[in-house]
Amino acid sequence: MQGELSERGKGLAAQRPSFLAVLSDLWSPTSNPDGILQANAHALTYGDGFSGSHKLKESLCRFMNSQFSPQSTLYPSHLVITSGVSNAIECCAWALADHGDFVMVGRPYFNAFRTTFGMRPGARLTDFSVRLLEVDFGEIDPFSMAAVQQYERALTEGKSRGLRIKALILCSPHNPLGNLGRCYPESVLKEYLKFCSRNGLHVISDEIYALSVWDNPCIPDAPGFRSILSINLEGIIDPSFVHTDFGATGLRIGCLVSQSNKLLLEAAEGISLYNIPSSLADQITTSLLLDDSFVTKYIAINRARLADSYHFATKTLRSHGIPYLECNAAFFIWINLGAVVKDSTAEDILGRLRKEKIYIAAGEHYGAEETGWFRLVFSHPLNVLEEGLKRMIQSIQ
């Protein structure tokens, strides 16, 4: 049985614009002579539709087949392109959950999930339609097998309160859970999939930081990135319950992947008019992804620069006695300023930072279980990072 959609999702799939069938079969004198004639400049009209050009989907499949090692080859029919990963996740909110339903997420979590899942799918701005069921870990490593039991506990408690729970969202690498910027071991990913299978939950794997992983000598045995697409799902979970997103924030290109749930993608296309990626961003991304030499060089430079900035930042933190958690992925360091500025609230510390014109997000805004933690973005040029750290340290001394 295909992974069940929400009633809203079924309705959206039924409303998939018939106009998209026209756009997907445009006339070309060479590649599609029997197609529908389109006389206008292609890229600056509706292009191939509202959910990404054929060329972009083909280039993304080529790229992800190479970099994500999927068990089954990705094809353009498995993708919907959106104007950013948040839009891709929001499509899941619309399609998989009805008003009042819940999605499970481990604490702390990316603060925009609250509005991504809840605001536009909500009836009113103050009444989020799809809510988050937060999972606490306490002293348990959120990347361990034991952490899955915390989801079991939260699910059982939620159901006892009458909550309708439809999905679980995992960020892999995570942003910014526990020892943030880490990847899940394959064994733990499989355990999460089994948990979702037992309980009829969809899995949304947010893999936007998939290729922003580097070597950290302080945690030499830390797992590297493993896409959920690369796992053999046979005997673990119905693949129509498994969905992935990826993208490039700066280019405003997101990608929702669902290899075995065509109805989910149709539901996403049902609201694609509101998620259209820029045709220029579409063309730029396609060109970049088709340049194998550029892609290889870019990924290598990105990882090297992240490693350099991370090591510079953590060396500075250590020299000033600021506790932090080691990581090897993404752009953030989870730092404990509360341990340095005693008897101060997060707002007190934020006030000090603002006086130095420094912005660091408080962990409380990310559903952190403990106060005093902050999320420091280290992915800046070294001169900017150095100045920012200097001002941060001045503000807390």
DAWO-V613714 format. One record per pair of residues at least 24 apart in sequence whose C-alpha atoms are under 8 Angstrom apart, sorted by the first residue. I is the first residue (numbers start at 0). GAP is how many residues later the second one is. Records with the same first field share a line. If there is no record, write none. Layout:
I=GAP / GAP
This chain:
1=236 / 238 / 239 / 258 / 259
2=199 / 235 / 236 / 237 / 238 / 258
3=92
4=90 / 91 / 92 / 258 / 259
5=88 / 89 / 90 / 91 / 92
6=90 / 91
7=86 / 87 / 88 / 89 / 90
8=85 / 86 / 87 / 88 / 255 / 258
9=85 / 253 / 257
10=256
11=83 / 254 / 255 / 256 / 257 / 258 / 259
12=250 / 251 / 252 / 253 / 254 / 255 / 256 / 257
13=252 / 253 / 256
14=252 / 255
15=250 / 251 / 253 / 254 / 255
16=252 / 253
19=28 / 29 / 30
22=24 / 25 / 26
23=24 / 25
42=236 / 237
43=235
46=232
49=219 / 222 / 223 / 225 / 226 / 227
50=29 / 30 / 31 / 218 / 221 / 224 / 225 / 226
51=28 / 29 / 30 / 224 / 225 / 230
52=229
54=231
55=226 / 227 / 229 / 230
56=24
58=227 / 230 / 231
59=226 / 229
62=226
67=158 / 159 / 161 / 162
68=158 / 160 / 161
69=157 / 158 / 159 / 160 / 161
70=158 / 159 / 160 / 161
71=157 / 158
73=185
77=179 / 180 / 181 / 182 / 184 / 187
78=176 / 177 / 178 / 179 / 180 / 186
79=175 / 176 / 177 / 185 / 188 / 189
80=172 / 173 / 174 / 175 / 195 / 196
81=171 / 172 / 173 / 174 / 190 / 193 / 194 / 195
82=169 / 170 / 171 / 192 / 193 / 194 / 195
83=163 / 164 / 165 / 168 / 169 / 170 / 171 / 193
84=123 / 160 / 161 / 162 / 163 / 164 / 167 / 168 / 169 / 170 / 171
85=30 / 168
86=29 / 167 / 188
87=157 / 166 / 167 / 168
88=27 / 28 / 156 / 167
89=26 / 27
90=176 / 177 / 180
91=112 / 172 / 176
92=24 / 25 / 28 / 37
93=27 / 173 / 174
94=169 / 172 / 173
95=70 / 71 / 106 / 168
96=33 / 69
97=31 / 32
98=24 / 30 / 31
99=28 / 29 / 30 / 31 / 64
100=28 / 29 / 30 / 62 / 63 / 64 / 65
101=28 / 29 / 30 / 31 / 61 / 62 / 63 / 64 / 65
102=27 / 28 / 29 / 30 / 62 / 63 / 64 / 65 / 66
103=28 / 29 / 30 / 31 / 47 / 61 / 63 / 64 / 65
104=27 / 28 / 29 / 30 / 63 / 64 / 65
105=28 / 29 / 30 / 31 / 36 / 64 / 71
106=27 / 28 / 29 / 30 / 70 / 71 / 259 / 260 / 261 / 262
107=68 / 69 / 70 / 255 / 258 / 259 / 260 / 261
108=66 / 67 / 68 / 257 / 258 / 259
109=65 / 66 / 256
110=254 / 255 / 256
132=25
135=233
137=231
140=37
141=35 / 36
142=40 / 41 / 42 / 45
143=44
144=42 / 43 / 46
147=43 / 44 / 47
151=43
164=36
165=34 / 35 / 36
166=29 / 34 / 35 / 36 / 37
167=28 / 33 / 34 / 35 / 36
168=34 / 35 / 36 / 37
169=33 / 34 / 35 / 36
170=34 / 35 / 36
171=33 / 34 / 35 / 36 / 37 / 38 / 53 / 55
172=34 / 35 / 36 / 37 / 52 / 156 / 157
173=35 / 156
174=155 / 157
175=156 / 158 / 190 / 199
178=146 / 147 / 148 / 155
179=145 / 146 / 147 / 152 / 153 / 154
180=146 / 147 / 148 / 149 / 150 / 151 / 152
181=40 / 41 / 145 / 146 / 147 / 148
182=39 / 40 / 41 / 42 / 43 / 146
183=39 / 41 / 42
184=38 / 39 / 41
185=40 / 45
188=39
189=41 / 46
192=43 / 44
193=42 / 43
195=41
196=39 / 40 / 41
200=40
201=39 / 40 / 41
202=38 / 39 / 40
203=38 / 39 / 40 / 41
204=37 / 38 / 39 / 40
205=38 / 39 / 40
206=37 / 38 / 39
207=37 / 38 / 39 / 40
208=37 / 120 / 121
209=36
210=88 / 92
211=87 / 90 / 91 / 94 / 117 / 118 / 119
212=90 / 115 / 116 / 117
213=89 / 90 / 92 / 93 / 114 / 115
214=92 / 113
215=91 / 111 / 112
217=108
218=107 / 108 / 109
221=106
250=30 / 34
251=25 / 26 / 29
252=24 / 28 / 29 / 32
304=74
305=25 / 72 / 73
308=69 / 70 / 71 / 72 / 73 / 76
309=68 / 69
311=70
312=65 / 72 / 73 / 76
315=73
319=73
330=46 / 47 / 48
331=43 / 44 / 45 / 46 / 47
332=42 / 43 / 44 / 45
333=39 / 40 / 41 / 42
334=38 / 39 / 40 / 41
335=36 / 37 / 38
336=35 / 36 / 37 / 59
337=33 / 34 / 35
338=33
339=56
340=55 / 56
344=26 / 27
345=25 / 26
348=47
351=43 / 44
352=38 / 39 / 42 / 43
354=40
355=35 / 36 / 39
357=30 / 33 / 34
